[in-house]
Amino acid sequence: MADIRLFEKDPYAPIRYVYEIDQVLYRGKSAFQEFAVVTNPYFGRMLVLDGVVQFTERDEFYYHEMMAHVALHAMESPRTVVVIGGGDGGVIREVLKHPTVEKAYLVDIDTEVSRVSREFFPTVGSALSDPRLVDSPMDGAAFLDGFDGTADAVLVDSTDIVGHARSLFTPEFYESARRVLGDRGLFVTLSESLHFHLPMVREVQKTLKKAFKTADLYTAPLATYAGNWWCFAVGSNGADIRKPARKPVTPTRYYCAEVHQTCFLPRFLYDRVMEEGRESL
């Protein structure tokens, strides 16, 4: 049997992750990115985009639960949610566990992501046919700029901050999100690794503070993301995301009330993150 290995091409990490590959189940290319679905003896099936692991069967729930549930549990009754990126359906799956949600927009520029997820990751894409889902395949920045409604949460589940994802990390995009969310809505976006990407984490926080009244930061342990200590950036015009407003929905495998209350950086550590010129914690 051939010795097949995946050498991950993370654009920012100072190290390279190497994965043993049992099988290559799919390889393809869309107008936006290259796809691979492979199997690893420990992580199971893995989705790889442009040489970077996006999620694995074994640990995908850490990321998808934390992207969705922290913001939504800080509200009594979220009704409208916008998920930008996330065409695999993992975040949508978690969003739609909230019984008050009436409409969830899925805004991914690349429809091939959903197709591949449906075929190879049915447990991740299990909610992609839910009637509350409004599939809106287009650029996320253009969607928010032209959106004339309101939302309780905007969740940005994009690829790394390169290429076509860059438009989702600009002052203009954050301003559009602030307008859509109003006074009580919450904005959450991936914000890379506290170990490897501290200047980038800081820059996202500074840009969010120009659009929203407050910015914040919470983290999750993710074995397959560069640096492993992954963080999520928050923008708010009034809602306090640090305080859960109700009991957790079920089922979840990682998120719970205690995780919600402990996932945020202590204030002293947040202040250290924001120190200009600091390259690491």
C-alpha positions as CSV (number, residue, x, y, z in Angstrom):
1,M,0.0,0.0,0.0
2,A,1.4,3.4,-1.0
3,D,2.4,5.8,1.8
4,I,0.2,8.8,1.1
5,R,0.5,11.9,3.2
6,L,-1.1,15.4,3.2
7,F,1.3,18.2,3.8
8,E,-1.0,21.1,4.7
9,K,-0.4,24.4,3.0
10,D,-1.7,26.8,5.8
11,P,-1.0,30.3,4.6
12,Y,0.0,31.7,8.0
13,A,1.3,28.9,10.2
14,P,5.0,28.8,11.0
15,I,4.8,25.0,11.0
16,R,3.3,22.4,8.7
17,Y,0.9,19.7,9.7
18,V,1.2,16.3,8.1
19,Y,-1.6,13.8,7.9
20,E,-1.5,10.1,7.0
21,I,-4.0,9.4,4.2
22,D,-5.8,6.1,3.8
23,Q,-7.9,7.1,0.8
24,V,-8.5,10.0,-1.5
25,L,-12.3,9.9,-2.0
26,Y,-12.6,13.0,-4.2
27,R,-10.6,15.7,-5.9
28,G,-12.1,18.6,-7.9
29,K,-12.0,22.3,-8.6
30,S,-14.6,25.0,-8.6
31,A,-14.3,28.5,-9.9
32,F,-13.0,29.5,-6.5
33,Q,-10.9,26.8,-4.9
34,E,-9.6,23.2,-5.1
35,F,-11.3,20.4,-3.2
36,A,-10.2,17.2,-1.7
37,V,-12.0,14.7,0.5
38,V,-9.6,12.3,2.1
39,T,-9.6,9.8,5.0
40,N,-7.2,9.7,7.9
41,P,-7.0,6.7,10.4
42,Y,-7.6,9.0,13.4
43,F,-9.7,11.9,12.1
44,G,-11.8,10.0,9.6
45,R,-13.0,11.9,6.5
46,M,-11.5,15.4,6.1
47,L,-12.5,18.3,3.8
48,V,-9.5,20.0,2.3
49,L,-9.8,23.3,0.4
50,D,-6.7,24.8,-1.4
51,G,-4.5,22.4,0.6
52,V,-5.9,23.5,4.0
53,V,-8.0,21.2,6.3
54,Q,-11.4,22.8,6.9
55,F,-12.9,20.1,9.2
56,T,-12.7,16.4,10.0
57,E,-15.4,14.0,11.0
58,R,-13.8,13.4,14.4
59,D,-13.7,17.0,15.7
60,E,-15.9,19.2,13.5
61,F,-18.4,19.8,16.3
62,Y,-16.0,21.9,18.4
63,Y,-15.8,24.6,15.7
64,H,-19.4,24.4,14.5
65,E,-21.0,24.5,17.9
66,M,-18.8,27.3,19.1
67,M,-19.4,29.4,16.0
68,A,-23.2,29.1,16.4
69,H,-24.1,28.7,20.1
70,V,-22.2,31.3,22.0
71,A,-24.0,34.2,20.2
72,L,-27.4,32.6,19.9
73,H,-27.5,31.6,23.6
74,A,-26.8,35.2,24.6
75,M,-30.3,36.0,23.2
76,E,-33.7,34.9,24.6
77,S,-35.2,34.2,21.2
78,P,-33.1,34.6,18.1
79,R,-35.3,34.5,15.0
80,T,-33.2,35.5,11.9
81,V,-29.6,34.4,11.4
82,V,-27.2,35.0,8.6
83,V,-24.4,32.5,8.1
84,I,-21.7,33.8,5.6
85,G,-19.5,31.0,4.2
86,G,-20.3,27.7,5.9
87,G,-21.6,26.0,2.8
88,D,-20.8,22.6,4.3
89,G,-23.8,23.2,6.6
90,G,-22.1,22.6,10.0
91,V,-22.9,26.0,11.4
92,I,-26.4,25.9,9.9
93,R,-27.0,22.5,11.6
94,E,-26.2,24.1,15.0
95,V,-28.2,27.3,14.3
96,L,-31.3,25.4,13.5
97,K,-31.2,23.5,16.8
98,H,-32.6,26.7,18.3
99,P,-36.4,26.4,18.1
100,T,-37.1,30.1,17.9
101,V,-35.1,30.5,14.6
102,E,-37.5,31.1,11.8
103,K,-35.1,31.9,9.0
104,A,-31.4,31.1,8.4
105,Y,-29.7,32.6,5.4
106,L,-26.8,30.5,4.0
107,V,-24.5,32.8,2.0
108,D,-21.6,30.9,0.5
109,I,-20.1,32.1,-2.8
110,D,-19.2,28.5,-3.8
111,T,-22.1,26.1,-4.2
112,E,-19.7,23.2,-4.7
113,V,-19.0,23.2,-1.0
114,S,-22.6,22.2,-0.2
115,R,-22.6,19.6,-2.9
116,V,-19.5,17.9,-1.6
117,S,-20.7,18.1,2.0
118,R,-24.0,16.5,1.1
119,E,-22.2,13.6,-0.7
120,F,-19.3,13.0,1.6
121,F,-20.3,14.5,5.0
122,P,-24.0,13.8,5.5
123,T,-23.9,14.4,9.2
124,V,-22.4,17.8,8.7
125,G,-24.7,18.8,5.9
126,S,-27.8,17.2,7.6
127,A,-29.7,20.6,7.8
128,L,-29.1,21.8,4.3
129,S,-32.6,20.7,3.3
130,D,-34.3,22.3,6.3
131,P,-37.3,24.5,5.2
132,R,-36.1,27.4,7.4
133,L,-32.9,27.6,5.3
134,V,-32.7,30.4,2.7
135,D,-29.9,29.4,0.3
136,S,-28.3,32.6,-1.1
137,P,-25.1,31.6,-3.1
138,M,-23.2,34.8,-3.6
139,D,-20.4,36.9,-2.2
140,G,-21.1,37.6,1.5
141,A,-20.0,41.2,1.4
142,A,-22.3,42.0,-1.5
143,F,-25.2,40.1,0.3
144,L,-24.9,42.2,3.5
145,D,-24.5,45.4,1.5
146,G,-27.7,44.8,-0.3
147,F,-29.7,43.2,2.6
148,D,-32.6,45.4,3.5
149,G,-33.9,43.3,6.5
150,T,-32.6,42.8,10.0
151,A,-30.9,39.9,11.7
152,D,-30.3,38.7,15.2
153,A,-26.9,37.3,14.4
154,V,-24.4,37.4,11.6
155,L,-21.9,34.4,11.7
156,V,-18.9,34.4,9.4
157,D,-17.7,30.9,8.8
158,S,-15.2,31.6,6.0
159,T,-11.9,30.1,4.9
160,D,-8.7,31.8,6.1
161,I,-8.3,35.6,5.6
162,V,-6.9,35.3,2.1
163,G,-8.2,35.3,-1.5
164,H,-12.0,35.7,-1.9
165,A,-12.5,35.7,1.9
166,R,-10.7,39.0,2.3
167,S,-13.9,41.0,1.6
168,L,-15.4,39.6,4.8
169,F,-12.8,41.3,7.0
170,T,-13.0,44.9,5.9
171,P,-14.3,48.0,7.6
172,E,-17.1,48.2,5.0
173,F,-18.2,44.7,5.6
174,Y,-18.3,45.2,9.4
175,E,-20.3,48.4,8.9
176,S,-22.9,46.5,6.8
177,A,-23.1,43.9,9.6
178,R,-23.7,46.6,12.2
179,R,-26.5,48.1,10.2
180,V,-28.2,44.7,9.7
181,L,-27.9,43.8,13.4
182,G,-29.1,46.9,15.0
183,D,-28.8,47.5,18.7
184,R,-29.2,43.9,20.1
185,G,-27.7,41.7,17.4
186,L,-24.4,39.9,17.6
187,F,-21.6,39.5,15.0
188,V,-19.2,36.6,15.2
189,T,-16.3,35.8,12.8
190,L,-13.4,33.4,12.9
191,S,-10.2,35.2,14.0
192,E,-7.4,32.7,13.6
193,S,-4.9,31.5,16.3
194,L,-3.8,33.2,19.4
195,H,-0.5,31.3,19.2
196,F,0.4,31.9,15.5
197,H,-1.6,34.9,14.3
198,L,-1.7,37.5,17.2
199,P,-1.2,40.6,15.0
200,M,-4.1,39.4,12.8
201,V,-6.3,38.8,15.9
202,R,-5.5,42.3,17.1
203,E,-6.2,43.9,13.7
204,V,-9.7,42.2,13.5
205,Q,-10.5,43.5,17.0
206,K,-9.4,47.1,16.1
207,T,-11.5,47.0,12.9
208,L,-14.5,45.7,14.7
209,K,-14.3,48.5,17.3
210,K,-14.6,51.1,14.6
211,A,-18.0,49.6,13.5
212,F,-19.4,48.3,16.8
213,K,-19.7,49.7,20.3
214,T,-17.8,46.8,21.7
215,A,-15.6,44.0,20.5
216,D,-14.7,40.8,22.3
217,L,-12.9,37.5,21.9
218,Y,-13.6,33.9,22.8
219,T,-11.7,30.7,22.1
220,A,-12.0,27.0,21.5
221,P,-9.5,24.0,21.3
222,L,-9.3,22.8,17.7
223,A,-6.9,20.0,17.0
224,T,-6.7,20.4,13.3
225,Y,-6.5,24.3,13.0
226,A,-3.1,26.0,13.0
227,G,-2.0,26.8,16.5
228,N,-4.9,24.7,18.0
229,W,-6.0,27.6,20.3
230,W,-8.5,29.1,17.9
231,C,-10.4,32.3,18.5
232,F,-13.7,34.0,17.5
233,A,-14.1,37.7,17.3
234,V,-17.3,39.4,18.4
235,G,-18.9,42.7,17.5
236,S,-21.9,44.1,19.5
237,N,-23.9,47.3,19.8
238,G,-25.4,46.4,23.2
239,A,-25.9,42.7,23.8
240,D,-23.6,41.1,26.3
241,I,-22.4,37.9,24.6
242,R,-20.6,36.7,27.8
243,K,-23.9,36.0,29.6
244,P,-26.0,33.1,28.4
245,A,-29.7,34.1,28.5
246,R,-31.2,30.6,28.6
247,K,-30.5,26.9,28.9
248,P,-28.5,25.2,26.2
249,V,-30.2,23.6,23.3
250,T,-29.7,19.9,22.8
251,P,-28.0,17.9,21.5
252,T,-24.5,19.4,21.8
253,R,-21.2,17.5,22.3
254,Y,-19.0,20.4,23.5
255,Y,-20.9,23.6,24.1
256,C,-22.6,24.0,27.4
257,A,-23.4,26.8,29.9
258,E,-20.0,26.3,31.6
259,V,-18.1,26.4,28.4
260,H,-20.0,29.6,27.5
261,Q,-18.9,31.3,30.7
262,T,-15.3,30.2,30.5
263,C,-14.4,30.5,26.8
264,F,-13.8,34.3,26.8
265,L,-10.4,35.7,27.4
266,P,-9.9,37.1,30.9
267,R,-9.6,40.9,30.7
268,F,-5.9,41.0,31.5
269,L,-5.2,38.5,28.7
270,Y,-7.4,40.5,26.3
271,D,-5.4,43.6,27.2
272,R,-2.2,41.7,26.4
273,V,-3.6,40.7,23.0
274,M,-4.3,44.3,22.2
275,E,-0.8,45.5,23.0
276,E,0.8,47.1,19.9
277,G,3.9,45.3,18.7
278,R,3.3,42.1,20.6
279,E,3.9,39.1,18.4
280,S,3.0,36.4,20.9
281,L,1.3,35.9,24.3
